[in-house]
Amino acid sequence: MNTKKLINTVTIITFIFGATVLSKEVSAAQANNGEKMLEQISKEGREAAREMKWSRVAMFDGNIDQASKLLTKAKENLAKVEKQEPQLVVTVNTEEKLGGKTIGQQKSTMTNDLIPIDAGLSLAEDYVATPEKNEKIKQANEHLKKKETSKAVEVLREADIGVSVSRVLMPVKDTIKHVDKAIELVGEHKYYEANLALKAAEDGLIVDSVLLYQPTAATGS
């Protein structure tokens, strides 16, 4: 998986339906927004990603028939994903840095056919465990098992634990092109090249993280 990078440039991608929140308090609307982000998962897209992965494994093992069947299933699932037409408007903020200092900023918007195929809540990287916080995490996990995401976020907020939603995004059109190419190459008995086509599809997946709550300790308050 990769995020697109430029030399000496930091690119931050923010999605309109999941804008980054940097406030010390998380509102009910923000918690519900996180819940929606977790629910907006393309099951077909996720299955296609798995089928591409296992197709590569099958080719590596020399099981070409199984690899072909998995590619066919992946193509079928991607066709279903394409019909969903999940067009999102993406805002890209680019900061150009030199010697650790920001020397320029640029904001642009673009439309892409990115769809979320996986998502989950994650804790802040600087999280320090304590017995009290571990207990709150257990409570949050119980809410998540019941699909009560907003309640889980609220429990973590009460414990001043930073939490974000991390998603895996799939560019639909590019993925379809790579799978079609892999199918074509398998038909030509070019299995090494087919494997590279599927690897390109996997490398095209993007990891996106959206902050829902920033702990007060992180802001120096």
N, C-alpha and C positions, 0 to 999 in steps of 0.2 A: 504494500500500500504506500501511497506517497502523497505529499502535499506539494503543490507547485511552488518552487522557490526561485528567486533571482539573486545574483551575486550582490552582497551588501544590501539586500532588500528584504524586508519582512512583510509578508502578505497575510492579512487577516481577512477571512471570509465570514461574513455575518449574514444569516438568512432572515428574511423579514418575519417569518412566522416563529422565529426563535432568536430574537435579538439578544445580544449580550447584556446582562444586568450586573451593574457594579455597585448597587446600593447595599447598605448595611442590613436593611430589612427586606424580607421577601414577602410580597403581598400574596393574597389568595390567587389573584389573577396570574401572577408570575409562576406560582406553584402549579396551577392548572395548565399553564403553558408548557411546563416541563412534562406534565402528564400527557398532553397531546403529542408532544414530540416523541415520547416513548411509544405511543400507540400508532403513530403514523409510519408504520414499518411495512414495506412491501414483502409479503411472504413469498411471492413468486420470485422477486429479485434475490432474496436470501437463498432460496432453493437453487436458483440458477448459479449463484456464486459457489455453492457447495458442489453442484454437479460439475462445474468447471474444474474445481480443485480435485475431485475424485477421478475425473477424466484424465487429468495429468498423471495421477498415481497409477491408473490402469495402463496408460501408455508406457510408463516407466517399467511396469511389471510385464510388459509385452502382451497385455490382454486388450487387443485392439477392438474386438467386438464389444466388450464392455465399455471401452472408452467412447466408441461411436454411439452406443445407446445413451450414455450420459450426456453427450453433446447434443443429441436429438432432444432430450428432455430439457436441457438448458435453453435451447433455441425456442422450444414451446413456451417455457416460462417467460422468456424475454419478450416473446410476442404478446403475452398477456400484459406484461409490464408496460410495453409501448402503447397499448390501447388506453392505459390509465392516463396518459399524457400529463405527467406530473411536472408541468413547467413552473419553475420557481424563479423569482427575480432575486439576484444575488448582488449584494453590495460588497465591493472589494476595496479595502483600505490599504494603501501601500505606503510604507515609511522607508525612505532611503537614509541609511546610516553610514557615517564615516567617523572612525575612531570612537565609536560608542555614542556619538551625538547624532540626533536627527537633523538632517540637512534639507529634507523635502518631504512633503506629504501629498498624496493624490488619492482621490476617491472616484470610483467609477461603478456603474451598474451593468449587469449583463444578464441575459436569460439563458439558462442552461437546463438540460434535461436530467438533472441530478435527482435521485430518489434515495431515501434512507432505507437500508436493508438490514440494519442492526442498530441497537441503541441500548444505553444503560446509564445508570447514575454512577458517578465516581466521586471520591473524596478529594480534597485539596492535596496537592503534592507535598505540602509542608505539614500535613496532619500529624499530630503527636498524640499517641494513644494514652488514655487514662482509664481507670476502672469506670468512672462515670460516663465518659464518652463511649466506651465499648458497650455499655448497657444501652445507651441511646441508639447505637448502631444496630443492636439486636432488635430493638423496638422498630426501627425503620425497616429492617429486613422483614419483619412480620407484616408490616403494612404493604410492602412490595409484593409479598406472596399473595396478598389479597387484592393486588392491583390498585392499591390506594396510594398512588404516587405522591399526590399533594400532601397527604398526611405524613408520609415518610420524609418529605422535604421539610415540613414544619418541625418534626421531631429533631432533625439534624440542625435546623436553624436555632432552636431553643438551646441546643448544646454548643452553639457557636462553631459548628463544623462546616467548613466550606464544601459546597457541593455543586457539581456541574453535570450536564447531560452530554455524553460522548456518543457520536453517531458515525456509522460507516456509510458513505454515500457512493452510489454507483452512477456513472455517466452512461445512460442507457444506449444512446446511438453508437458511441465508441465501443461499448461492450458487445453490442450486436455485431458490429463489423469484425471484431476480433474472433468471435465465435464462428461467424460465417467463414472466415478465412481458415480457421482451424478445421472445420468440417471439410472444406475444399482440399486442404493439405493432407488430411487423413485419407481422403479418396484417392489422392495421388501417391499414397504410401510414404509421404514425407512427414514422419512422425516427430522427428526432432524439431522441424519448423513449426508443426502444429502445436507442440508443447510451448514453443516460444510465443506463439500467437495468444495462447491462453495465459501465459505469464504476463504478457502485456496487458491483458484484460484485468488481471489481478492487481498489477502495479497501478492501474488507472483508478482504483478505489481510493477515496479521499476520507481521511479521518477529520471530523469536525467536532469541536468541543465548545459548549455554550455554558457560561457561568450563570448559575441560578442564585447562589448566595455566596458573598464574600465575608468571611469572619471578621469581626471587629478588630481582632488582634492583627490582622493583615493590613489594616488601614492606620494602625497606630493610635486608635481611639481608646 
